[in-house]
Amino acid sequence: MVCGSDHTAAVAIVVAADLGRTVGTDLLLASCVDSAVVQLATPPVTALDLDPREFGSHCARLFVELVSRDQTPTEPVVEISPTRLRIRASSAGARAETDRIR
């Protein structure tokens, strides 16, 4: 299950437990946003780390560049911003338990 927000992922852990599911074993969970909420959850949640400060700076620089141009671009401007996948226990799967025992 991939949640759009870190808070939704945190709620998913509680709901899964109420339904008798174990996040990280029989329910794999990830978030599109990394934060302390998902890092400190039990289990910690796999998440995309957008590096928000750098991402925001990049967006601001691009905005200034685009509005400073004499002409509006005729084609869409595409920029790539690095993103890291922080793999944590919430997406380990049932096999991880067996692997840890060995």
Secondary structure, DSSP 8 states (H G I E B T S, - for coil): -EESSHHHHHHHHHHHHHTT--BTTTB--EESS--HHHHSSSS--EEEE--HHHHHHHHHHHHHHHHHSSS--SS--------EEE--GGG--HHHHHHHH-
